[in-house]
Amino acid sequence: MADGPQLRTLLLTDLCDSTSLVERIGDVAAAGLFREHDGLVLQLQQQWRGRLIDRSDGMLLLFERPIDGLGFALDYERGLQMLGRSRNLELRARAGLHVGEVLTWRNSDTAVRLGAKPLEVEGLAKPMAARLMSMARPGQILLSAVAEPLAHRAARELGERGQHLIWKSLGRWRFKGLPESQYIFEVGEPGIAPLRAPPNTPKAWRDIPLWRRPAALVAEVALIAAVGVGAWFVTRPQPAIAFNQRDWVVVADLRNLTGQSVLDDSLEQAFRISLEQSRYVNVLSDLKARDTLARMQRSPDTTLDRAIASEIALRDGARAVILPTVAEVGGRVRVSAEVIDPHTQATVYAESADGNGAQSALASIDDVTGALRGKLGEALESIEKDSAPLPQVTTVNLDALRAYALAQKAYVRGAFADALKLYTSATNLDPQFALAWLGQVRARVSSMQAPQAVDPLRRAQTLQQRLPTRERMYLDAWAAEFDDPSAALDRWIELASLYPDFWPGNGNAAAGLNWQNRLAEALPFAIRNTSPQNELAAIGYDVVGRVRLGLEQYELAATAFDQATIRGFKNSLRRQADVEAAQRRYASAARLLGTAPANDVYAYLDRTSLAIDQGRWSEAQRQAGAALRLLQGQDGFDARSFLMPAAVADWLAGDRAAALGKASSAMRASLASLDSGSGDAVGDAGLAMSAAMLGLRLDDRAISGEVQRALARHEQLMRHPKLSEQMAVLRAEELRLGGKPGEAVAILLPLITGNERYQTRVALMEAYAAGPERARALEQSKWLQQRRGLAYIEQGCGQCLQALNVADSNLAVLRQAELLHAAGDNAGAARAAASFDRLWPAEALNGHFKVRRSSLGFASN
């Protein structure tokens, strides 16, 4: 049964020359491209609230509002250009946008199972949008006369970009099969859009002679559009403000008219907690609002009143402002709130609730926010399901609530020590305050004190029924990190899926997937965190850059790191250096690393790897030693993980004893930490196995045996997919060194899933090289040479394997020369040997590397 006619925005797109594209690049490359294309479409659907109806080479999408369809089209064109640049391709799409009535109906489940679309869309609006799309030039977005004014009026919702759009009338056009001509418009960004009229075709041509269209016809078209759009606005259901699911609100500063200062911060925080329980309404964080104040060149302590909050809403793409007030009226405490349209600053809705005494304010806030959420369009069932009473999920102690509110403000400023003191004060005032215990967990983890986070985590777990649903899921995910790391990632993904605008959920899901080298899966979660509403968008861009670098998308990675740096995340400078180093732009990488402060221990990690990449062993030892001196006296994870790059530098420099000593120290420290029950279990297990792998290269099997025996006692921990993979690599290496390369290959092959770790491929190359299938070893050698971005940025045990990965990216060239030489391809072997000599000159080689190079017999350049 079809639904009645509905007024909708239709967007039709077509990927230009897609067939010839597949022929040019091949099926395999095309499949990878289209997978990333589908990820882009999914992200934009979520961002612009679109519904994908049909697709082949093009797409048909429905939107509630024209501005959402336009936002999708603009971002889609930008995204295609970025995808194309990463592959040296030109990707463009044509798009047509129209507003009109459509009929929709759902196909039966049986029909869907047999291949039918879930939803069918028909109506005259559909062929109109199709005609617009078909006549557009590559990269061009064409709008009908109905869609253009609606989208143009709402362009400010696109933020600063909306101010730079060019709106161009293309005049009247006639379409084959339609008796009346139509006004057509183009909108686009300078430098991206063609911004010129499409060519005439047999199906669409410019209606230049004015006498062929009476003036009355123009009036009729305008009148029909006005009546249709007006009827839509008149008959659409509440809310009166154009608010949709997952739209944003700005909470203005609480107006406290009671004279009781304890209510200032406490009730404002309570208002936020109550609203944040909604999965329909998103609340702009206080930190993001203060950041926008800075961009407005206003003091961070400026009061967010009606006018200021409205300006912030317009700048940050929020649809509404909520202005809360608490006052004494007739001897009772009244909590009220207004929903304000930021465009007009007019009050759209107002709700209030009265109670006796200050303690009644929390229950009143629940009543007020529940009513406002309903007015904004949230279903009553959802409000009841997703919300718990404020006194239950916070505290009835207003002093404790105020301490928590001040702690939250300190935390978002990055003052973690101050935040921890305030969270502790809150739990001292009310030991049942679960949110404050969870705050202590966050403050400890953010201060790199994960082991100290265990006690408050356990307290929060005993009080988890006093947490809002979202925070309860957040707690469960952190508990899994400590108790069952193999299950933690699924918890983060579940949290990010249910609350797609909850930045910690997305960030930890992206980080977990990135750690497991599931890079393509990590990308959408990371991109979500680059939202302009995210106060930590800079970190989001940094994670996007790391994922892109791991995917060898150098230009896109550099762009992401640039965005992170512009937004103030200075750590991205050393990631930018990794992008340059992976492409062997060593001078540029060194300049970027030179900007890091002398006490930035992490920069020494990249400096060590950069020196190893160039065959400068003494420099690598010097940089690694500087890092260890900075960490001297500390017992945290960094103090033990930084032993690994130092050991690799010693190994390459020919100092076996020093390398073995550092590897052994790293192993012993990580196993001791693991046995003590610290919060770095996954990292410590990975570090211990990394030390064992280096020990095998140093002809010492004792470390490997000790590590395997120790980790056998941590059965649950070793179910973590990447730890079990690393253990398999360790065992395969032992088999290869024991003269059983075939058995080693049998262990390693199932690990090659597309998400495998860099050292898994190294081990597979060596296992093949030691057996009869040397041609396959050559394939692995080429893979290792091509994945230098992954070598530099791969996560796990604090990037403790970065130096070894980078070294192996060069040693893979030497192995290539050896394999070609063994196969009788002396010309190919000579070329590979010459390439290796340019990377690591013969005079720089030590120990068995020098012997291996000399055995090839080709003169060094």
Summary of the structure (lengths in Angstrom):
residues: 861
radius of gyration: 30.7
end to end distance: 77.9
largest distance: 99.0
contacts: 3005
relative contact order: 0.04
helix: 62%
strand: 12%
